[in-house]
Amino acid sequence: MDIVTQLKHTIRDIPDFPKPGIVFKDLTTLLKKPELCITIADELCKKIKPLAPDAIVALDSRGFWFGLMISTRLGIPMIPVRKEGKLPYKTVAKAYALEYGMSKIEMHIDALQPGWKVLIHDDLLATGGTAEAASTLVIAQKATVCGYAFVVELDALKGREKLLPFSENITSLIHY
């Protein structure tokens, strides 16, 4: 069975979460299948490796699931980007809009080296607000965004359009 079919059979839809009218794609079901998690990380690595990133920026919190797997396979650092107030050291922050509200993310001020090529990873691309905010944090540290990697992309929300000014390299394993 190919990866798209496996993902379609495993990802669960949760209607009206976190608010009425939203169909939440629940990826926690993937975590019950270690072999599938290995396949996901391997597939993302295949697509990311040609970009030769110096680091992976993984977004809080579900981006951490595969972000660390990807970074260790590629032998590069994984930099966590967290929700406001979760990092212990000095940070740079960016507020952004979600499809159902506002939020703010932070990164340590010394997380990236100037000139690094950075790949931004999250579990899912919806409106693109979180990844766009992370892109501005990367640029604020004088690094560049070489690409993005997602397990799932919700095409109707057009998040990809927000990311194209930063990089044309956008990988998603499955589209809804």
C-alpha positions as protocol buffer text, in pm:
chain_id: "A"
residue {
  index: 1
  type: MET
  ca { x: 0 y: 0 z: 0 }
}
residue {
  index: 2
  type: ASP
  ca { x: 146 y: 342 z: -93 }
}
residue {
  index: 3
  type: ILE
  ca { x: 195 y: 615 z: 166 }
}
residue {
  index: 4
  type: VAL
  ca { x: -101 y: 828 z: 54 }
}
residue {
  index: 5
  type: THR
  ca { x: -336 y: 532 z: 91 }
}
residue {
  index: 6
  type: GLN
  ca { x: -188 y: 447 z: 433 }
}
residue {
  index: 7
  type: LEU
  ca { x: -231 y: 807 z: 548 }
}
residue {
  index: 8
  type: LYS
  ca { x: -591 y: 824 z: 422 }
}
residue {
  index: 9
  type: HIS
  ca { x: -674 y: 504 z: 609 }
}
residue {
  index: 10
  type: THR
  ca { x: -508 y: 622 z: 931 }
}
residue {
  index: 11
  type: ILE
  ca { x: -583 y: 995 z: 972 }
}
residue {
  index: 12
  type: ARG
  ca { x: -910 y: 1049 z: 1156 }
}
residue {
  index: 13
  type: ASP
  ca { x: -1157 y: 1333 z: 1089 }
}
residue {
  index: 14
  type: ILE
  ca { x: -1301 y: 1508 z: 1396 }
}
residue {
  index: 15
  type: PRO
  ca { x: -1602 y: 1722 z: 1299 }
}
residue {
  index: 16
  type: ASP
  ca { x: -1665 y: 2052 z: 1477 }
}
residue {
  index: 17
  type: PHE
  ca { x: -1326 y: 2067 z: 1652 }
}
residue {
  index: 18
  type: PRO
  ca { x: -1199 y: 2301 z: 1788 }
}
residue {
  index: 19
  type: LYS
  ca { x: -1515 y: 2489 z: 1692 }
}
residue {
  index: 20
  type: PRO
  ca { x: -1829 y: 2425 z: 1483 }
}
residue {
  index: 21
  type: GLY
  ca { x: -1772 y: 2401 z: 1110 }
}
residue {
  index: 22
  type: ILE
  ca { x: -1408 y: 2286 z: 1128 }
}
residue {
  index: 23
  type: VAL
  ca { x: -1318 y: 1927 z: 1037 }
}
residue {
  index: 24
  type: PHE
  ca { x: -998 y: 1859 z: 1232 }
}
residue {
  index: 25
  type: LYS
  ca { x: -749 y: 1616 z: 1078 }
}
residue {
  index: 26
  type: ASP
  ca { x: -635 y: 1408 z: 1376 }
}
residue {
  index: 27
  type: LEU
  ca { x: -281 y: 1286 z: 1312 }
}
residue {
  index: 28
  type: THR
  ca { x: -241 y: 1131 z: 1659 }
}
residue {
  index: 29
  type: THR
  ca { x: -366 y: 808 z: 1500 }
}
residue {
  index: 30
  type: LEU
  ca { x: -37 y: 795 z: 1304 }
}
residue {
  index: 31
  type: LEU
  ca { x: 158 y: 766 z: 1629 }
}
residue {
  index: 32
  type: LYS
  ca { x: 0 y: 426 z: 1698 }
}
residue {
  index: 33
  type: LYS
  ca { x: 173 y: 291 z: 1386 }
}
residue {
  index: 34
  type: PRO
  ca { x: 552 y: 302 z: 1430 }
}
residue {
  index: 35
  type: GLU
  ca { x: 619 y: 150 z: 1087 }
}
residue {
  index: 36
  type: LEU
  ca { x: 408 y: 422 z: 923 }
}
residue {
  index: 37
  type: CYS
  ca { x: 593 y: 690 z: 1124 }
}
residue {
  index: 38
  type: ILE
  ca { x: 923 y: 555 z: 992 }
}
residue {
  index: 39
  type: THR
  ca { x: 784 y: 564 z: 636 }
}
residue {
  index: 40
  type: ILE
  ca { x: 663 y: 923 z: 683 }
}
residue {
  index: 41
  type: ALA
  ca { x: 1003 y: 1037 z: 809 }
}
residue {
  index: 42
  type: ASP
  ca { x: 1182 y: 851 z: 528 }
}
residue {
  index: 43
  type: GLU
  ca { x: 955 y: 1000 z: 259 }
}
residue {
  index: 44
  type: LEU
  ca { x: 997 y: 1352 z: 394 }
}
residue {
  index: 45
  type: CYS
  ca { x: 1376 y: 1305 z: 416 }
}
residue {
  index: 46
  type: LYS
  ca { x: 1391 y: 1196 z: 51 }
}
residue {
  index: 47
  type: LYS
  ca { x: 1218 y: 1517 z: -53 }
}
residue {
  index: 48
  type: ILE
  ca { x: 1411 y: 1744 z: 186 }
}
residue {
  index: 49
  type: LYS
  ca { x: 1766 y: 1612 z: 141 }
}
residue {
  index: 50
  type: PRO
  ca { x: 1823 y: 1773 z: -204 }
}
residue {
  index: 51
  type: LEU
  ca { x: 1755 y: 2115 z: -47 }
}
residue {
  index: 52
  type: ALA
  ca { x: 2062 y: 2063 z: 178 }
}
residue {
  index: 53
  type: PRO
  ca { x: 1919 y: 2240 z: 485 }
}
residue {
  index: 54
  type: ASP
  ca { x: 2151 y: 2333 z: 771 }
}
residue {
  index: 55
  type: ALA
  ca { x: 1867 y: 2297 z: 1025 }
}
residue {
  index: 56
  type: ILE
  ca { x: 1503 y: 2197 z: 1062 }
}
residue {
  index: 57
  type: VAL
  ca { x: 1269 y: 2438 z: 1238 }
}
residue {
  index: 58
  type: ALA
  ca { x: 988 y: 2228 z: 1384 }
}
residue {
  index: 59
  type: LEU
  ca { x: 666 y: 2394 z: 1494 }
}
residue {
  index: 60
  type: ASP
  ca { x: 500 y: 2345 z: 1832 }
}
residue {
  index: 61
  type: SER
  ca { x: 389 y: 2085 z: 1904 }
}
residue {
  index: 62
  type: ARG
  ca { x: 296 y: 1832 z: 1639 }
}
residue {
  index: 63
  type: GLY
  ca { x: 583 y: 1942 z: 1416 }
}
residue {
  index: 64
  type: PHE
  ca { x: 814 y: 1795 z: 1680 }
}
residue {
  index: 65
  type: TRP
  ca { x: 686 y: 1441 z: 1612 }
}
residue {
  index: 66
  type: PHE
  ca { x: 855 y: 1409 z: 1274 }
}
residue {
  index: 67
  type: GLY
  ca { x: 1087 y: 1710 z: 1296 }
}
residue {
  index: 68
  type: LEU
  ca { x: 1328 y: 1532 z: 1526 }
}
residue {
  index: 69
  type: MET
  ca { x: 1311 y: 1212 z: 1321 }
}
residue {
  index: 70
  type: ILE
  ca { x: 1393 y: 1408 z: 1006 }
}
residue {
  index: 71
  type: SER
  ca { x: 1675 y: 1611 z: 1162 }
}
residue {
  index: 72
  type: THR
  ca { x: 1847 y: 1307 z: 1311 }
}
residue {
  index: 73
  type: ARG
  ca { x: 1827 y: 1120 z: 981 }
}
residue {
  index: 74
  type: LEU
  ca { x: 1980 y: 1420 z: 799 }
}
residue {
  index: 75
  type: GLY
  ca { x: 2236 y: 1482 z: 1075 }
}
residue {
  index: 76
  type: ILE
  ca { x: 2131 y: 1844 z: 1130 }
}
residue {
  index: 77
  type: PRO
  ca { x: 1991 y: 2039 z: 1427 }
}
residue {
  index: 78
  type: MET
  ca { x: 1621 y: 2057 z: 1505 }
}
residue {
  index: 79
  type: ILE
  ca { x: 1518 y: 2399 z: 1630 }
}
residue {
  index: 80
  type: PRO
  ca { x: 1191 y: 2411 z: 1825 }
}
residue {
  index: 81
  type: VAL
  ca { x: 954 y: 2701 z: 1764 }
}
residue {
  index: 82
  type: ARG
  ca { x: 715 y: 2715 z: 2057 }
}
residue {
  index: 83
  type: LYS
  ca { x: 399 y: 2892 z: 2160 }
}
residue {
  index: 84
  type: GLU
  ca { x: 456 y: 3209 z: 2363 }
}
residue {
  index: 85
  type: GLY
  ca { x: 609 y: 3162 z: 2709 }
}
residue {
  index: 86
  type: LYS
  ca { x: 731 y: 2803 z: 2663 }
}
residue {
  index: 87
  type: LEU
  ca { x: 1102 y: 2863 z: 2594 }
}
residue {
  index: 88
  type: PRO
  ca { x: 1338 y: 2929 z: 2886 }
}
residue {
  index: 89
  type: TYR
  ca { x: 1591 y: 3165 z: 2723 }
}
residue {
  index: 90
  type: LYS
  ca { x: 1567 y: 3502 z: 2543 }
}
residue {
  index: 91
  type: THR
  ca { x: 1341 y: 3481 z: 2239 }
}
residue {
  index: 92
  type: VAL
  ca { x: 1230 y: 3653 z: 1923 }
}
residue {
  index: 93
  type: ALA
  ca { x: 851 y: 3637 z: 1871 }
}
residue {
  index: 94
  type: LYS
  ca { x: 589 y: 3673 z: 1599 }
}
residue {
  index: 95
  type: ALA
  ca { x: 209 y: 3703 z: 1632 }
}
residue {
  index: 96
  type: TYR
  ca { x: -8 y: 3552 z: 1358 }
}
residue {
  index: 97
  type: ALA
  ca { x: -365 y: 3458 z: 1268 }
}
residue {
  index: 98
  type: LEU
  ca { x: -496 y: 3101 z: 1282 }
}
residue {
  index: 99
  type: GLU
  ca { x: -800 y: 2978 z: 1094 }
}
residue {
  index: 100
  type: TYR
  ca { x: -987 y: 3011 z: 1426 }
}
residue {
  index: 101
  type: GLY
  ca { x: -808 y: 3284 z: 1625 }
}
residue {
  index: 102
  type: MET
  ca { x: -472 y: 3449 z: 1702 }
}
residue {
  index: 103
  type: SER
  ca { x: -149 y: 3310 z: 1845 }
}
residue {
  index: 104
  type: LYS
  ca { x: 218 y: 3395 z: 1897 }
}
residue {
  index: 105
  type: ILE
  ca { x: 527 y: 3180 z: 1846 }
}
residue {
  index: 106
  type: GLU
  ca { x: 882 y: 3219 z: 1973 }
}
residue {
  index: 107
  type: MET
  ca { x: 1232 y: 3097 z: 1896 }
}
residue {
  index: 108
  type: HIS
  ca { x: 1548 y: 3136 z: 2102 }
}
residue {
  index: 109
  type: ILE
  ca { x: 1747 y: 3437 z: 1982 }
}
residue {
  index: 110
  type: ASP
  ca { x: 2057 y: 3220 z: 1932 }
}
residue {
  index: 111
  type: ALA
  ca { x: 1882 y: 2924 z: 1767 }
}
residue {
  index: 112
  type: LEU
  ca { x: 2006 y: 2982 z: 1412 }
}
residue {
  index: 113
  type: GLN
  ca { x: 2332 y: 3088 z: 1254 }
}
residue {
  index: 114
  type: PRO
  ca { x: 2337 y: 3372 z: 998 }
}
residue {
  index: 115
  type: GLY
  ca { x: 2342 y: 3229 z: 647 }
}
residue {
  index: 116
  type: TRP
  ca { x: 2193 y: 2891 z: 740 }
}
residue {
  index: 117
  type: LYS
  ca { x: 1944 y: 2733 z: 501 }
}
residue {
  index: 118
  type: VAL
  ca { x: 1644 y: 2630 z: 711 }
}
residue {
  index: 119
  type: LEU
  ca { x: 1360 y: 2392 z: 635 }
}
residue {
  index: 120
  type: ILE
  ca { x: 1036 y: 2457 z: 827 }
}
residue {
  index: 121
  type: HIS
  ca { x: 833 y: 2151 z: 926 }
}
residue {
  index: 122
  type: ASP
  ca { x: 488 y: 2105 z: 1073 }
}
residue {
  index: 123
  type: ASP
  ca { x: 237 y: 1823 z: 1068 }
}
residue {
  index: 124
  type: LEU
  ca { x: -25 y: 2011 z: 869 }
}
residue {
  index: 125
  type: LEU
  ca { x: -50 y: 2314 z: 638 }
}
residue {
  index: 126
  type: ALA
  ca { x: -387 y: 2489 z: 671 }
}
residue {
  index: 127
  type: THR
  ca { x: -399 y: 2869 z: 631 }
}
residue {
  index: 128
  type: GLY
  ca { x: -19 y: 2894 z: 646 }
}
residue {
  index: 129
  type: GLY
  ca { x: -17 y: 3143 z: 935 }
}
residue {
  index: 130
  type: THR
  ca { x: 211 y: 2944 z: 1165 }
}
residue {
  index: 131
  type: ALA
  ca { x: 464 y: 2855 z: 896 }
}
residue {
  index: 132
  type: GLU
  ca { x: 460 y: 3212 z: 763 }
}
residue {
  index: 133
  type: ALA
  ca { x: 528 y: 3344 z: 1115 }
}
residue {
  index: 134
  type: ALA
  ca { x: 812 y: 3092 z: 1154 }
}
residue {
  index: 135
  type: SER
  ca { x: 955 y: 3214 z: 823 }
}
residue {
  index: 136
  type: THR
  ca { x: 976 y: 3568 z: 956 }
}
residue {
  index: 137
  type: LEU
  ca { x: 1155 y: 3440 z: 1267 }
}
residue {
  index: 138
  type: VAL
  ca { x: 1408 y: 3256 z: 1047 }
}
residue {
  index: 139
  type: ILE
  ca { x: 1471 y: 3568 z: 841 }
}
residue {
  index: 140
  type: ALA
  ca { x: 1498 y: 3782 z: 1157 }
}
residue {
  index: 141
  type: GLN
  ca { x: 1796 y: 3563 z: 1253 }
}
residue {
  index: 142
  type: LYS
  ca { x: 1958 y: 3629 z: 912 }
}
residue {
  index: 143
  type: ALA
  ca { x: 1898 y: 3276 z: 787 }
}
residue {
  index: 144
  type: THR
  ca { x: 1701 y: 3176 z: 478 }
}
residue {
  index: 145
  type: VAL
  ca { x: 1402 y: 2947 z: 428 }
}
residue {
  index: 146
  type: CYS
  ca { x: 1500 y: 2676 z: 179 }
}
residue {
  index: 147
  type: GLY
  ca { x: 1167 y: 2495 z: 198 }
}
residue {
  index: 148
  type: TYR
  ca { x: 875 y: 2354 z: 393 }
}
residue {
  index: 149
  type: ALA
  ca { x: 762 y: 2000 z: 468 }
}
residue {
  index: 150
  type: PHE
  ca { x: 421 y: 1886 z: 590 }
}
residue {
  index: 151
  type: VAL
  ca { x: 252 y: 1552 z: 633 }
}
residue {
  index: 152
  type: VAL
  ca { x: -91 y: 1695 z: 537 }
}
residue {
  index: 153
  type: GLU
  ca { x: -197 y: 1997 z: 331 }
}
residue {
  index: 154
  type: LEU
  ca { x: -553 y: 2132 z: 328 }
}
residue {
  index: 155
  type: ASP
  ca { x: -562 y: 2275 z: -25 }
}
residue {
  index: 156
  type: ALA
  ca { x: -888 y: 2471 z: 8 }
}
residue {
  index: 157
  type: LEU
  ca { x: -735 y: 2696 z: 278 }
}
residue {
  index: 158
  type: LYS
  ca { x: -460 y: 2812 z: 38 }
}
residue {
  index: 159
  type: GLY
  ca { x: -181 y: 2819 z: 298 }
}
residue {
  index: 160
  type: ARG
  ca { x: 73 y: 2745 z: 26 }
}
residue {
  index: 161
  type: GLU
  ca { x: 16 y: 3093 z: -119 }
}
residue {
  index: 162
  type: LYS
  ca { x: 138 y: 3257 z: 205 }
}
residue {
  index: 163
  type: LEU
  ca { x: 462 y: 3056 z: 190 }
}
residue {
  index: 164
  type: LEU
  ca { x: 559 y: 3106 z: -174 }
}
residue {
  index: 165
  type: PRO
  ca { x: 722 y: 3447 z: -110 }
}
residue {
  index: 166
  type: PHE
  ca { x: 970 y: 3268 z: 119 }
}
residue {
  index: 167
  type: SER
  ca { x: 1037 y: 2950 z: -82 }
}
residue {
  index: 168
  type: GLU
  ca { x: 889 y: 2760 z: -375 }
}
residue {
  index: 169
  type: ASN
  ca { x: 995 y: 2427 z: -220 }
}
residue {
  index: 170
  type: ILE
  ca { x: 683 y: 2303 z: -42 }
}
residue {
  index: 171
  type: THR
  ca { x: 640 y: 1932 z: 22 }
}
residue {
  index: 172
  type: SER
  ca { x: 321 y: 1768 z: 149 }
}
residue {
  index: 173
  type: LEU
  ca { x: 271 y: 1393 z: 158 }
}
residue {
  index: 174
  type: ILE
  ca { x: -107 y: 1405 z: 131 }
}
residue {
  index: 175
  type: HIS
  ca { x: -354 y: 1670 z: 14 }
}
residue {
  index: 176
  type: TYR
  ca { x: -715 y: 1713 z: 121 }
}
